[in-house]
Structures are given as structure tokens and as C-alpha cells.
Amino acid sequence: MSVEDKTLVSEAEIRDALAGLDGWEYDAGKKELRRVWKFEKFVPTMAFVRKLTRVMDSNNHHSDIHLDSRNKTLTVTVTTHSENAVTRADLDFAEAVNASE
């Protein structure tokens, strides 16, 4: 299990990182990264959630997951709560999620 790097990152660093992270957005007001996936059916959505939990465990970084069954969307938000900010760990997590797809 990896150790989280809770180094704070600037908004400029976040924007630079997001340029290479398809699908992720930064919400400056909430100080979090967000990505939304749309699925056609429930079973593939849950399979993806299982994959996400493996990424979370291997990165020792656990995000918030919101499943909207009506709109068939899965939203993942990530921030470092102890820092009330986006840190290197959050960017590393987003990179790991994208690499796992």
C-alpha cells in the first residue's frame, strides 16, 4: 500500500495536471476534483465501482462515490479532507483511476 503525498498543490498545478487527465474537473469552491461516468446498465456500473475500490485501496486514498441510478451516472469526488484542499495524493488518485480504465 502506498503512502499518501499530502503536499498541497496550487490551482495552476491542478489546471496543468487536469490537462492530461481526461474527464476530471476541478471545483475551486469545494476544493475537490470530480469526474462523472455515464453507463447504459447497472451491472457494468457496479463492476466499475469494484475496480475503483481496488484503485482506492492500492493508493490508500478513498474518494466519495455517488451513484445516480435514475440518470445512470457515477460521480467520483476526491479531496484531502485533512488538508481541506487538493493535494498531490488527489492528483495521483485521478491518474491511477484513468490508468485503470
C-alpha positions in Angstrom: 0.0 0.0 0.0 1.4 3.4 -0.9 1.7 6.4 1.4 -0.3 9.4 0.5 1.6 12.5 -0.5 -0.4 15.3 1.1 1.7 18.0 -0.4 -0.6 21.0 -1.3 -0.8 21.9 -5.0 -1.6 25.3 -6.4 -4.6 25.9 -8.7 -2.1 26.4 -11.5 -0.6 22.9 -10.8 -4.1 21.5 -10.7 -5.0 23.0 -14.1 -1.8 21.7 -15.6 -2.4 18.2 -14.3 -6.0 18.2 -15.5 -4.9 19.0 -19.0 -3.6 15.4 -19.1 -6.4 13.8 -17.1 -9.4 13.2 -19.4 -12.8 13.7 -17.8 -11.7 15.3 -14.5 -12.7 18.8 -13.4 -11.7 21.0 -10.5 -14.3 22.7 -8.3 -12.4 25.5 -6.7 -15.3 26.4 -4.3 -15.4 22.9 -2.9 -11.6 22.3 -3.3 -12.2 18.9 -5.0 -11.6 17.0 -8.2 -14.7 15.4 -9.8 -15.3 13.0 -12.6 -18.6 11.7 -13.9 -19.1 8.5 -15.9 -22.3 7.5 -17.7 -23.3 3.9 -18.0 -26.1 2.2 -20.0 -26.8 -0.6 -17.5 -26.4 -1.1 -13.8 -24.2 -4.2 -13.8 -21.3 -2.6 -15.7 -21.6 0.4 -13.3 -21.1 -1.9 -10.3 -18.2 -3.7 -11.9 -16.6 -0.3 -12.4 -17.2 0.6 -8.7 -15.4 -2.6 -7.7 -12.5 -1.6 -9.9 -12.5 1.9 -8.3 -12.3 0.4 -4.8 -9.2 -1.6 -5.8 -7.6 1.7 -7.0 -8.6 3.4 -3.8 -7.1 0.6 -1.7 -3.9 0.4 -3.6 -3.4 4.2 -3.4 -4.6 4.3 0.2 -6.8 7.2 -0.9 -10.6 6.9 -0.7 -12.9 9.1 -2.6 -16.6 9.8 -2.4 -18.8 7.9 -4.8 -22.3 8.9 -5.8 -24.4 6.6 -7.9 -27.4 8.1 -9.6 -29.5 5.2 -10.9 -32.1 7.5 -12.5 -29.6 9.2 -14.7 -27.2 6.2 -14.9 -24.2 8.2 -13.7 -21.4 7.6 -11.3 -19.7 10.6 -9.8 -16.4 10.4 -8.0 -15.1 13.3 -6.0 -11.8 13.5 -4.3 -10.1 15.9 -1.9 -7.8 15.5 1.0 -10.2 16.2 3.9 -7.4 16.7 6.5 -5.9 19.5 4.4 -9.3 20.9 3.1 -7.6 21.1 -0.3 -6.5 19.2 -3.3 -3.1 17.6 -2.7 -0.6 15.5 -4.7 -2.5 12.4 -3.4 -5.7 13.5 -5.1 -3.9 14.1 -8.4 -2.1 10.7 -8.1 -5.5 9.1 -7.4 -7.1 10.6 -10.5 -4.1 9.5 -12.6 -4.4 5.9 -11.2 -8.2 5.8 -12.0 -7.6 6.9 -15.6 -4.7 4.4 -15.9 -7.1 1.6 -14.8 -9.7 2.2 -17.5 
